[in-house]
Amino acid sequence: MRHSRPAGPTSITWRNASVSDHRPGITWRQLVFEPEPADLGRLESTLFECGALAVSLQDAGDEPVLEPPPGETPLWPRARVTALFAGADDLDAVLALLRAAFGVLPAHGVDVLEDRVWEREWLEHAVPLRFGDRLWVCPGDFVPGGDAAVVRLDPGLAFGTGSHPSTALCLDWLAAHEPAGLDVVDFGCGSGVLAIAALKLGARRAIAIDIDRQARAAARENARRNGVTLAVQKTSCDATRGDVVLANIVAGTLIELTARLADIVRPGGRAVLAGLLVGQEAAVAEAYRTWFHIGAAARRDGWIRIEATRRA
């Protein structure tokens, strides 16, 4: 099961890529397709078989599908598929393989890309973010004054810079309920920003869980950068327990994980559930009501956060 994070009109999948993969001076090229929606999955897998380093699927008609109902597969009416290749790759051979696989090659274009460190592009637009009285998430070398608790973040390819409304809602909660002396679990940790913020605010221990290899690598590197000790795991285990469990995922996955998260939160502890769109909070609250007392919801830019207290 994948711990899906809040999604937008673009989905990107990397193959064996990491923040250390960049080699200065290399030329990048990308193939861009607009296939039939039913061909998306097959085209993506075929592109990876042909050596693509990354494949992104993007809404080409400004009709994003943020999260499908349970059991349904989202399909945009018009979709754009972009495949990234190293400059040395033979794109004529790739196109020939695609033509053999599909019979008629989907409409496509070829772009040559300027060399840059792609995973650091976010830094050009990143600004220091403040949550509550003293919690900051900062790129670069910005130094806030006072007794600030500062998270220095390099998210690499993993979700979680603090700027997304669902992440910001969780950081707001941590700033208002400093977990001093508590054990915190960040379930679906992405960059590890929530777990690291909890440690900066005095948490006794933090566990970051994510089934995505790139997310775990980013969380470990961010912990090292911030000088904190963070336990990073692929899945939860019997020993995983928290006084606070933060789960910034999506509504459908939160509902699927109800029993597992209930098992992780200690009696009297709190679950902070985020990644919900407005209108989804009732279904999530109902799923958790058996194990939790449901508190008030908070809202930001169309996203919802629920706080729930584990029943004794």
LORO-202124 format. One record per residue (C-alpha): y, z, x. Coordinates in Angstrom, 2 decimals. Each point is the difference from the previous one (the first is absolute). Layout:
BEGIN
+---------+---------+---------+
|       y |       z |       x |
+---------+---------+---------+
|       Y |       Z |       X |
...
+---------+---------+---------+
This chain:
BEGIN
+---------+---------+---------+
|       y |       z |       x |
+---------+---------+---------+
|    0.00 |    0.00 |    0.00 |
|    3.41 |   -0.91 |    1.39 |
|    2.80 |    2.55 |   -0.32 |
|    2.56 |   -2.52 |   -1.25 |
|    3.65 |    0.74 |    0.64 |
|    2.87 |   -0.97 |   -2.28 |
|    0.19 |   -3.76 |    0.04 |
|    2.67 |   -2.62 |   -0.56 |
|    0.10 |   -3.76 |   -0.38 |
|   -1.59 |   -0.51 |    3.43 |
|   -3.39 |    1.02 |    1.38 |
|   -0.89 |   -0.41 |    3.68 |
|   -3.32 |    0.43 |    1.79 |
|   -0.32 |    0.19 |    3.79 |
|   -3.15 |   -0.83 |    1.95 |
|   -0.51 |    2.02 |    3.19 |
|    3.77 |    0.34 |    0.43 |
|    1.77 |    3.08 |    1.29 |
|    3.41 |    1.05 |    1.23 |
|   -1.14 |   -0.74 |    3.57 |
|   -1.19 |   -3.57 |   -0.67 |
|    3.33 |   -1.68 |    0.67 |
|    0.15 |   -2.11 |    3.16 |
|    3.53 |   -1.03 |    1.04 |
|    0.58 |   -3.72 |    0.27 |
|   -2.72 |   -1.09 |   -2.42 |
|    0.87 |   -2.58 |   -2.66 |
|   -1.07 |    0.72 |   -3.55 |
|   -0.66 |   -2.55 |   -2.72 |
|   -0.70 |    0.50 |   -3.66 |
|   -1.61 |   -2.08 |   -2.70 |
|    1.53 |    0.38 |   -3.45 |
|   -1.93 |   -0.95 |   -3.16 |
|    0.60 |    0.11 |   -3.74 |
|   -3.55 |   -0.20 |   -1.34 |
|   -1.38 |    0.41 |   -3.49 |
|   -0.19 |    3.74 |   -0.84 |
|   -3.79 |   -0.17 |   -0.39 |
|   -0.30 |   -1.21 |    3.63 |
|    1.95 |    2.91 |    1.55 |
|   -2.94 |    2.16 |    1.03 |
|   -2.04 |   -2.86 |    1.43 |
|    3.00 |   -1.42 |    1.85 |
|    0.80 |    3.37 |    1.56 |
|   -3.56 |    0.55 |    1.25 |
|   -0.23 |   -3.59 |    1.29 |
|    3.26 |    0.38 |    1.94 |
|   -1.34 |    3.11 |    1.71 |
|   -3.21 |   -1.88 |    0.84 |
|    2.24 |   -2.65 |    1.60 |
|    1.65 |    2.58 |    2.27 |
|    3.09 |    1.13 |   -1.91 |
|    1.47 |    3.22 |    1.41 |
|    1.56 |    0.97 |   -3.33 |
|    0.07 |   -1.37 |   -3.54 |
|    2.70 |    0.93 |   -2.52 |
|   -0.14 |   -0.68 |   -3.73 |
|    3.38 |   -0.22 |   -1.69 |
|    1.26 |   -0.55 |   -3.50 |
|    1.60 |   -3.47 |    0.02 |
|    1.48 |    0.25 |   -3.48 |
|    1.78 |    3.39 |   -0.04 |
|   -2.64 |    1.54 |   -2.29 |
|   -1.44 |    2.90 |    2.06 |
|   -3.22 |    1.73 |   -1.01 |
|    0.43 |    3.59 |    1.20 |
|   -3.26 |    1.42 |   -1.31 |
|   -2.58 |   -1.50 |   -2.34 |
|   -1.73 |    1.90 |   -2.81 |
|   -3.39 |    1.49 |    0.97 |
|   -2.67 |   -2.65 |    0.45 |
|    2.44 |   -2.93 |    0.16 |
|    0.90 |   -2.19 |    2.98 |
|    3.69 |   -0.90 |    0.25 |
|    0.83 |   -3.69 |    0.32 |
|    3.53 |   -1.31 |    0.37 |
|    0.73 |   -3.19 |   -1.97 |
|    1.33 |   -1.43 |    3.28 |
|   -0.95 |    1.41 |    3.38 |
|    0.90 |   -0.74 |    3.60 |
|   -2.52 |    0.61 |    2.81 |
|    1.28 |    0.28 |    3.57 |
|   -2.42 |    0.10 |    2.95 |
|    1.17 |    1.00 |    3.49 |
|   -1.58 |   -1.67 |    3.05 |
|    0.59 |    0.25 |    3.74 |
|    1.72 |   -3.07 |    1.38 |
|   -3.05 |   -1.05 |    2.01 |
|   -2.17 |   -0.33 |   -3.10 |
|   -0.87 |   -3.56 |   -1.07 |
|    1.52 |   -0.25 |   -3.48 |
|   -1.32 |   -3.55 |   -0.48 |
|   -3.51 |    1.42 |    0.34 |
|    0.87 |    2.81 |   -2.41 |
|    1.29 |   -2.51 |   -2.58 |
|   -3.13 |   -2.10 |    0.42 |
|   -2.19 |    3.04 |   -0.70 |
|    2.08 |    0.87 |   -3.07 |
|   -0.23 |   -3.57 |   -1.26 |
|   -3.79 |    0.10 |    0.40 |
|   -0.16 |    3.34 |   -1.85 |
|    2.28 |   -0.96 |   -2.91 |
|   -0.42 |   -3.77 |   -0.25 |
|    3.70 |   -0.49 |   -0.70 |
|    2.27 |    1.96 |    2.33 |
|    2.59 |    2.12 |   -1.86 |
|    3.64 |   -0.98 |    0.55 |
|    1.10 |    1.57 |    3.27 |
|    2.60 |    0.18 |    2.73 |
|    0.03 |    1.04 |    3.67 |
|    2.73 |    2.24 |    1.48 |
|    0.63 |    0.91 |    3.63 |
|    1.18 |    3.61 |    0.30 |
|    2.43 |    1.53 |    2.45 |
|   -1.67 |    2.49 |    2.32 |
|    0.73 |    3.60 |   -0.95 |
|   -1.74 |    3.35 |   -0.38 |
|   -0.83 |   -0.31 |   -3.69 |
|   -1.05 |    3.59 |   -0.68 |
|    3.42 |    1.22 |    1.19 |
|    2.09 |   -2.27 |   -2.21 |
|    0.61 |    2.90 |   -2.38 |
|    2.11 |    1.74 |    2.67 |
|    2.79 |   -2.54 |   -0.45 |
|    0.59 |    1.32 |   -3.51 |
|   -1.22 |    3.60 |    0.30 |
|    2.51 |    2.83 |   -0.37 |
|   -0.43 |    3.78 |    0.28 |
|   -1.12 |    1.49 |   -3.32 |
|    0.69 |    3.58 |   -1.10 |
|   -2.07 |    1.96 |   -2.51 |
|    1.21 |    3.35 |   -1.27 |
|    2.00 |    2.19 |    2.34 |
|   -1.71 |   -0.65 |    3.32 |
|   -2.85 |   -2.54 |   -0.09 |
|    0.82 |   -3.31 |    1.71 |
|   -2.03 |   -3.15 |    0.61 |
|    1.64 |   -1.84 |    2.87 |
|   -0.58 |   -3.24 |    1.88 |
|    1.20 |   -0.29 |    3.57 |
|    1.90 |    2.83 |    1.68 |
|    2.23 |    1.26 |   -2.83 |
|    0.48 |    3.79 |    0.36 |
|    1.02 |    1.97 |   -3.11 |
|    1.69 |    3.34 |    0.52 |
|   -0.92 |    3.53 |   -1.01 |
|   -3.58 |    1.17 |   -0.52 |
|   -1.18 |   -3.42 |   -1.13 |
|   -3.73 |   -0.71 |   -0.29 |
|   -0.16 |   -3.54 |    1.39 |
|   -2.82 |   -2.52 |   -0.35 |
|    0.24 |   -2.79 |    2.57 |
|   -1.75 |   -2.93 |   -1.57 |
|   -1.57 |   -3.18 |    1.31 |
|   -2.14 |   -1.13 |   -2.93 |
|   -1.35 |   -3.10 |    1.71 |
|   -1.99 |   -1.92 |   -2.61 |
|   -0.60 |    2.95 |   -2.32 |
|    1.77 |    0.82 |   -3.24 |
|    2.41 |    2.94 |    0.16 |
|    3.52 |   -0.08 |    1.46 |
|    1.46 |    2.42 |   -2.53 |
|    2.11 |   -2.71 |   -1.60 |
|   -2.41 |   -0.95 |   -2.79 |
|    0.85 |    1.99 |   -3.17 |
|   -3.53 |    1.44 |   -0.34 |
|    0.01 |    1.26 |    3.62 |
|    3.52 |    1.33 |   -0.46 |
|   -1.11 |    1.95 |   -3.08 |
|   -2.70 |    1.72 |    2.07 |
|    2.44 |    0.78 |    2.81 |
|    2.44 |    1.41 |   -2.58 |
|   -2.78 |    2.29 |   -1.24 |
|   -0.87 |    1.19 |    3.52 |
|    3.67 |    0.68 |    0.73 |
|    0.29 |    2.10 |   -3.16 |
|   -3.34 |    1.83 |    0.52 |
|   -0.26 |    0.54 |    3.75 |
|   -3.72 |    0.57 |    0.71 |
|    0.47 |    2.67 |    2.67 |
|   -3.37 |    1.54 |    0.92 |
|   -1.94 |   -2.25 |   -2.41 |
|   -2.74 |   -2.59 |    0.51 |
|    1.08 |   -3.48 |   -1.09 |
|   -2.12 |   -3.09 |   -0.67 |
|    1.62 |   -3.46 |   -0.04 |
|   -2.52 |   -2.13 |   -1.93 |
|    0.60 |   -3.71 |    0.61 |
|    2.31 |    0.86 |    2.89 |
|    1.27 |   -3.42 |    1.09 |
|    2.33 |    0.65 |    2.95 |
|   -0.59 |    3.76 |   -0.25 |
|    3.62 |    0.69 |   -0.90 |
|   -0.82 |    2.57 |   -2.70 |
|   -2.48 |    1.98 |    2.12 |
|    2.37 |   -0.01 |    2.99 |
|    2.92 |    1.06 |   -2.20 |
|   -2.11 |    2.89 |   -1.31 |
|   -0.72 |    1.15 |    3.57 |
|    3.68 |   -0.28 |    0.92 |
|    0.75 |    2.23 |   -2.99 |
|   -2.40 |    2.69 |    1.22 |
|   -3.40 |   -0.91 |   -1.43 |
|   -2.84 |    1.86 |    1.73 |
|   -2.23 |   -3.08 |    0.08 |
|    0.15 |   -3.58 |   -1.27 |
|   -2.82 |   -2.45 |   -0.62 |
|    0.76 |   -3.72 |   -0.41 |
|   -2.63 |   -2.10 |   -1.79 |
|   -0.08 |   -3.78 |   -0.27 |
|   -2.86 |   -2.49 |   -0.05 |
|    2.25 |   -2.62 |    1.63 |
|   -0.48 |   -0.14 |    3.78 |
|    3.55 |   -1.18 |    0.66 |
|    1.43 |    2.86 |   -2.06 |
|   -2.02 |    2.55 |    1.95 |
|    1.17 |   -1.50 |    3.30 |
|    3.63 |    0.09 |   -1.15 |
|   -0.35 |    3.60 |   -1.20 |
|   -1.46 |    1.12 |    3.34 |
|    2.76 |   -1.76 |    1.95 |
|    2.72 |    1.44 |   -2.24 |
|   -1.46 |    3.51 |    0.42 |
|    0.03 |   -0.45 |    3.78 |
|    3.60 |   -1.25 |   -0.14 |
|    1.00 |    3.10 |   -1.98 |
|   -1.88 |    2.48 |    2.17 |
|   -2.16 |    1.34 |   -2.84 |
|   -3.74 |    0.48 |   -0.37 |
|   -1.31 |   -2.05 |   -2.92 |
|   -3.64 |   -0.28 |   -1.06 |
|   -0.57 |   -3.65 |   -0.98 |
|   -3.12 |   -0.86 |   -2.00 |
|   -1.49 |   -3.06 |   -1.67 |
|   -1.22 |    1.97 |   -3.04 |
|    0.03 |    3.54 |   -1.29 |
|   -2.91 |    2.33 |    0.77 |
|   -1.27 |    3.35 |   -1.27 |
|    2.34 |    1.85 |    2.38 |
|    3.09 |   -1.88 |   -1.20 |
|    2.05 |    2.42 |   -2.07 |
|    3.73 |    0.35 |   -0.52 |
|    2.54 |    2.26 |   -1.62 |
|    2.03 |   -3.17 |   -0.54 |
|   -1.51 |   -3.47 |   -0.42 |
|    2.33 |   -3.00 |    0.04 |
|   -1.44 |   -3.22 |   -1.44 |
|    2.46 |   -2.90 |    0.07 |
|   -2.36 |   -2.75 |   -1.14 |
|    0.06 |   -1.90 |   -3.35 |
|   -0.81 |    1.12 |   -3.53 |
|   -3.41 |   -1.64 |   -0.38 |
|   -1.27 |    1.39 |    3.32 |
|    1.40 |    3.45 |   -0.78 |
|   -1.97 |    0.02 |   -3.25 |
|   -3.18 |   -1.08 |    1.82 |
|    0.48 |    2.78 |    2.56 |
|    0.67 |    2.81 |   -2.50 |
|   -3.17 |    2.00 |    0.71 |
|    0.25 |   -0.48 |    3.76 |
|    3.61 |    1.15 |    0.17 |
|   -0.75 |    2.92 |   -2.30 |
|   -2.69 |    1.07 |    2.46 |
|    2.42 |   -0.16 |    2.93 |
|    2.82 |    2.07 |   -1.56 |
|   -0.59 |    3.73 |    0.28 |
|    0.31 |    2.09 |   -3.18 |
|    3.69 |    0.62 |   -0.60 |
|    0.89 |   -2.83 |    2.37 |
|    2.04 |   -3.03 |   -0.94 |
|   -0.63 |   -3.72 |   -0.15 |
|    2.96 |   -2.34 |    0.38 |
|   -0.95 |   -3.32 |   -1.59 |
|    2.21 |   -3.03 |    0.66 |
|   -0.14 |   -3.78 |    0.05 |
|    0.21 |   -0.16 |   -3.81 |
|    2.18 |   -2.40 |   -1.90 |
|    1.96 |    1.16 |   -3.02 |
|   -2.39 |    0.02 |   -2.96 |
|   -3.08 |    0.88 |    2.07 |
|    0.65 |    3.74 |    0.26 |
|   -1.63 |    0.90 |   -3.34 |
|   -3.37 |   -1.52 |    0.94 |
|    0.01 |    1.67 |    3.41 |
|    1.02 |    3.38 |   -1.45 |
|   -2.76 |   -0.21 |   -2.59 |
|   -2.61 |   -0.74 |    2.66 |
|    1.03 |    3.07 |    2.05 |
|    0.50 |    2.42 |   -2.89 |
|   -3.60 |    1.29 |    0.12 |
|    0.54 |    1.46 |    3.47 |
|    3.78 |    0.38 |    0.21 |
|    3.02 |    1.38 |   -1.80 |
|    2.33 |   -3.01 |   -0.18 |
|    3.61 |    0.59 |    0.97 |
|    3.12 |   -2.07 |   -0.51 |
|    0.25 |   -3.58 |    1.21 |
|    2.75 |   -1.27 |    2.29 |
|    1.30 |   -3.56 |   -0.03 |
|    1.65 |   -2.31 |    2.53 |
|    0.70 |   -3.72 |   -0.37 |
|   -2.81 |   -0.57 |   -2.49 |
|   -2.58 |    2.12 |    1.88 |
|   -1.41 |    3.36 |   -1.11 |
|   -1.23 |    3.15 |    1.74 |
|   -2.11 |    2.66 |   -1.73 |
|   -0.53 |    3.55 |    1.26 |
|   -3.21 |    1.70 |   -1.15 |
|   -1.30 |    3.53 |    0.68 |
|   -3.74 |    0.54 |    0.47 |
|   -1.54 |    2.29 |   -2.61 |
|   -1.76 |    3.11 |    1.28 |
+---------+---------+---------+
